[in-house]
Amino acid sequence: MHYLLFYDYVEDFVAKRAPLRAAHFELARKSFDRGEMVLAGAYAEPDHGAILVFRSEAGAKDFAKSDPYVKNGVVTKWEVKKWMTVIGDGAEMPKL
Protein backbone atom coordinates (compact mmCIF):
# COMPACT_ATOMS: atom_id res chain seq x y z
CA MET A 1 0.00 0.00 0.00
CA HIS A 2 1.22 3.45 -0.90
CA TYR A 3 -0.24 6.95 -0.99
CA LEU A 4 -0.03 9.30 -3.95
CA LEU A 5 0.27 13.03 -3.35
CA PHE A 6 -0.89 14.93 -6.43
CA TYR A 7 0.14 18.56 -6.94
CA ASP A 8 -1.32 21.11 -9.37
CA TYR A 9 0.93 24.10 -10.10
CA VAL A 10 0.32 27.77 -10.88
CA GLU A 11 1.00 29.23 -14.31
CA ASP A 12 4.69 30.11 -14.76
CA PHE A 13 5.54 27.46 -12.19
CA VAL A 14 9.19 27.20 -13.21
CA ALA A 15 9.86 30.88 -12.53
CA LYS A 16 7.77 31.05 -9.35
CA ARG A 17 9.36 27.99 -7.75
CA ALA A 18 12.92 29.27 -8.11
CA PRO A 19 13.29 30.98 -4.70
CA LEU A 20 11.61 28.00 -2.95
CA ARG A 21 13.24 25.10 -4.78
CA ALA A 22 16.16 24.46 -2.41
CA ALA A 23 13.86 24.35 0.64
CA HIS A 24 11.39 22.10 -1.20
CA PHE A 25 14.17 19.65 -2.12
CA GLU A 26 15.57 19.72 1.42
CA LEU A 27 12.14 18.77 2.78
CA ALA A 28 11.84 16.00 0.17
CA ARG A 29 15.33 14.64 0.92
CA LYS A 30 14.60 14.48 4.66
CA SER A 31 11.27 12.73 4.04
CA PHE A 32 13.00 10.21 1.77
CA ASP A 33 15.85 9.65 4.24
CA ARG A 34 13.31 8.93 7.00
CA GLY A 35 11.69 6.31 4.74
CA GLU A 36 8.42 8.23 4.36
CA MET A 37 8.72 9.27 0.71
CA VAL A 38 9.35 6.53 -1.85
CA LEU A 39 9.55 8.45 -5.11
CA ALA A 40 8.70 11.89 -6.43
CA GLY A 41 8.74 13.87 -9.64
CA ALA A 42 7.10 16.57 -11.69
CA TYR A 43 5.26 16.00 -14.95
CA ALA A 44 7.57 16.49 -17.91
CA GLU A 45 5.18 18.04 -20.42
CA PRO A 46 3.18 19.98 -19.70
CA ASP A 47 4.83 21.01 -16.43
CA HIS A 48 1.60 21.67 -14.54
CA GLY A 49 1.89 19.21 -11.65
CA ALA A 50 3.69 16.43 -9.82
CA ILE A 51 3.16 13.09 -8.13
CA LEU A 52 4.91 12.10 -4.91
CA VAL A 53 4.67 8.56 -3.49
CA PHE A 54 4.56 7.92 0.27
CA ARG A 55 4.32 4.92 2.58
CA SER A 56 1.56 6.49 4.71
CA GLU A 57 -1.31 8.91 4.31
CA ALA A 58 -0.07 10.93 7.29
CA GLY A 59 3.39 11.22 5.73
CA ALA A 60 1.92 12.54 2.48
CA LYS A 61 -0.35 15.05 4.21
CA ASP A 62 2.37 16.24 6.60
CA PHE A 63 4.72 16.75 3.67
CA ALA A 64 2.20 18.83 1.72
CA LYS A 65 1.33 20.99 4.72
CA SER A 66 5.05 21.69 5.32
CA ASP A 67 6.08 22.16 1.68
CA PRO A 68 7.25 25.68 0.76
CA TYR A 69 5.56 25.24 -2.62
CA VAL A 70 2.19 24.78 -0.89
CA LYS A 71 2.78 27.43 1.78
CA ASN A 72 3.72 30.03 -0.84
CA GLY A 73 0.97 29.33 -3.37
CA VAL A 74 3.07 27.64 -6.06
CA VAL A 75 0.89 24.55 -5.59
CA THR A 76 -2.71 25.53 -6.26
CA LYS A 77 -4.25 22.22 -5.20
CA TRP A 78 -3.04 19.03 -3.58
CA GLU A 79 -4.75 15.71 -2.95
CA VAL A 80 -3.75 12.38 -1.38
CA LYS A 81 -5.10 9.09 -2.77
CA LYS A 82 -4.61 5.56 -1.51
CA TRP A 83 -2.79 3.40 -4.07
CA MET A 84 -3.27 -0.36 -3.83
CA THR A 85 0.21 -1.43 -4.94
CA VAL A 86 0.73 -5.14 -5.67
CA ILE A 87 4.28 -5.34 -7.01
CA GLY A 88 7.38 -3.53 -5.74
CA ASP A 89 8.95 -2.30 -2.52
CA GLY A 90 6.27 -1.97 0.12
CA ALA A 91 3.53 -3.50 -2.03
CA GLU A 92 1.24 -6.29 -0.85
CA MET A 93 0.64 -9.09 -3.32
CA PRO A 94 -3.04 -10.09 -3.26
CA LYS A 95 -3.95 -13.60 -2.18
CA LEU A 96 -4.92 -15.72 -5.15
Backbone hydrogen bonds in HBPLUS format (Angstrom, degrees):
<---DONOR---> <-ACCEPTOR-->    atom                        ^
c    i                          cat <-CA-CA->   ^        H-A-AA   ^      H-
h    n   atom  resd res      DA  || num        DHA   H-A  angle D-A-AA Bond
n    s   type  num  typ     dist DA aas  dist angle  dist       angle   num
A0002-HIS N   A0083-TRP O   3.04 MM  81  5.11 169.0  2.05 154.0 156.9     1
A0083-TRP N   A0002-HIS O   2.77 MM  81  5.11 165.0  1.79 153.3 147.9     2
A0003-TYR N   A0054-PHE O   2.85 MM  51  5.06 153.2  1.93 143.1 146.1     3
A0054-PHE N   A0003-TYR O   2.81 MM  51  5.06 159.6  1.85 149.4 156.2     4
A0004-LEU N   A0081-LYS O   2.81 MM  77  5.21 161.2  1.85 160.5 159.8     5
A0081-LYS N   A0004-LEU O   2.87 MM  77  5.21 153.2  1.94 144.5 153.5     6
A0005-LEU N   A0052-LEU O   2.75 MM  47  4.99 165.3  1.77 156.6 160.9     7
A0052-LEU N   A0005-LEU O   2.92 MM  47  4.99 151.9  2.00 138.1 147.3     8
A0006-PHE N   A0079-GLU O   2.81 MM  73  5.25 169.1  1.82 163.0 163.6     9
A0079-GLU N   A0006-PHE O   3.08 MM  73  5.25 146.1  2.20 139.5 147.5    10
A0007-TYR N   A0050-ALA O   2.95 MM  43  5.04 161.6  1.99 146.5 146.1    11
A0050-ALA N   A0007-TYR O   3.14 MM  43  5.04 146.7  2.26 124.5 129.7    12
A0008-ASP N   A0077-LYS O   2.90 MM  69  5.22 145.1  2.02 160.0 161.6    13
A0076-THR N   A0008-ASP O   2.75 MM  68  5.58 144.3  1.87 140.3 151.4    14
A0009-TYR N   A0048-HIS O   2.86 MM  39  5.11 164.9  1.89 135.9 134.0    15
A0010-VAL N   A0074-VAL O   3.00 MM  64  5.55 142.7  2.15 155.4 156.8    16
A0016-LYS N   A0012-ASP O   3.08 MM   4  6.29 164.3  2.10 156.8 161.9    17
A0017-ARG N   A0013-PHE O   2.86 MM   4  5.88 144.7  1.99 159.5 165.6    18
A0020-LEU N   A0017-ARG O   2.80 MM   3  5.30 146.8  1.91 123.0 134.0    19
A0021-ARG N   A0017-ARG O   2.93 MM   4  5.68 121.4  2.28 156.5 167.5    20
A0024-HIS N   A0020-LEU O   2.98 MM   4  6.16 156.7  2.04 155.8 163.4    21
A0025-PHE N   A0021-ARG O   2.92 MM   4  6.13 166.1  1.94 157.0 159.7    22
A0026-GLU N   A0022-ALA O   2.94 MM   4  6.12 148.0  2.04 143.4 152.7    23
A0027-LEU N   A0023-ALA O   3.03 MM   4  6.22 160.3  2.07 147.1 151.4    24
A0028-ALA N   A0024-HIS O   2.98 MM   4  6.27 157.6  2.03 147.9 154.6    25
A0029-ARG N   A0025-PHE O   2.84 MM   4  5.98 161.0  1.88 148.0 152.9    26
A0030-LYS N   A0026-GLU O   3.04 MM   4  6.23 162.7  2.08 149.3 153.6    27
A0031-SER N   A0027-LEU O   3.04 MM   4  6.23 157.3  2.09 146.9 153.3    28
A0032-PHE N   A0028-ALA O   2.91 MM   4  6.12 158.5  1.96 151.9 157.9    29
A0033-ASP N   A0029-ARG O   2.82 MM   4  6.01 163.6  1.85 152.0 156.8    30
A0034-ARG N   A0030-LYS O   3.01 MM   4  6.17 142.3  2.16 142.3 151.3    31
A0036-GLU N   A0031-SER O   2.97 MM   5  5.34 145.2  2.09 170.8 161.2    32
A0037-MET N   A0031-SER O   3.30 MM   6  5.44 163.5  2.33 103.0 107.4    33
A0035-GLY N   A0032-PHE O   2.89 MM   3  5.07 153.4  1.96 106.7 115.5    34
A0055-ARG N   A0036-GLU O   2.95 MM  19  5.56 148.6  2.05 156.9 166.4    35
A0038-VAL N   A0053-VAL O   2.72 MM  15  5.36 172.8  1.73 147.1 149.7    36
A0053-VAL N   A0039-LEU O   2.70 MM  14  5.14 176.5  1.70 165.6 165.3    37
A0041-GLY N   A0051-ILE O   3.09 MM  10  5.84 144.6  2.22 147.5 158.3    38
A0051-ILE N   A0041-GLY O   3.00 MM  10  5.84 161.8  2.04 170.9 169.2    39
A0043-TYR N   A0049-GLY O   2.84 MM   6  5.70 171.2  1.85 145.2 146.4    40
A0060-ALA N   A0056-SER O   3.19 MM   4  6.46 155.5  2.25 143.6 149.2    41
A0061-LYS N   A0057-GLU O   2.95 MM   4  6.22 167.6  1.96 157.3 160.4    42
A0062-ASP N   A0058-ALA O   2.83 MM   4  5.88 164.3  1.85 152.0 157.0    43
A0063-PHE N   A0059-GLY O   3.01 MM   4  6.05 153.5  2.09 138.6 146.0    44
A0064-ALA N   A0060-ALA O   3.07 MM   4  6.34 169.4  2.08 151.9 153.8    45
A0065-LYS N   A0061-LYS O   3.00 MM   4  6.19 167.1  2.02 153.8 157.3    46
A0066-SER N   A0062-ASP O   3.12 MM   4  6.21 133.6  2.34 139.2 150.2    47
A0066-SER N   A0063-PHE O   3.06 MM   3  5.22 135.0  2.27 101.7 114.3    48
A0067-ASP N   A0063-PHE O   2.91 MM   4  5.92 123.5  2.23 148.5 164.6    49
A0067-ASP N   A0064-ALA O   3.26 MM   3  5.11 144.2  2.40  96.8 106.8    50
A0070-VAL N   A0067-ASP O   3.01 MM   3  5.35 123.0  2.35 106.6 119.8    51
A0071-LYS N   A0067-ASP O   2.93 MM   4  6.22 172.1  1.94 161.6 163.1    52
A0072-ASN N   A0068-PRO O   2.99 MM   4  5.82 141.9  2.14 138.2 145.6    53
A0074-VAL N   A0069-TYR O   2.83 MM   5  4.87 132.2  2.06 154.7 160.8    54
A0075-VAL N   A0069-TYR O   3.09 MM   6  5.58 151.9  2.17 124.1 121.7    55
A0073-GLY N   A0070-VAL O   3.18 MM   3  5.32 171.0  2.19 112.5 113.7    56
A0085-THR N   A0083-TRP O   2.96 MM   2  5.76 121.9  2.30 112.2  95.7    57
A0092-GLU N   A0085-THR O   3.23 MM   7  6.43 159.5  2.27 140.8 135.2    58
A0091-ALA N   A0088-GLY O   3.00 MM   3  5.35 164.8  2.02 130.0 131.6    59
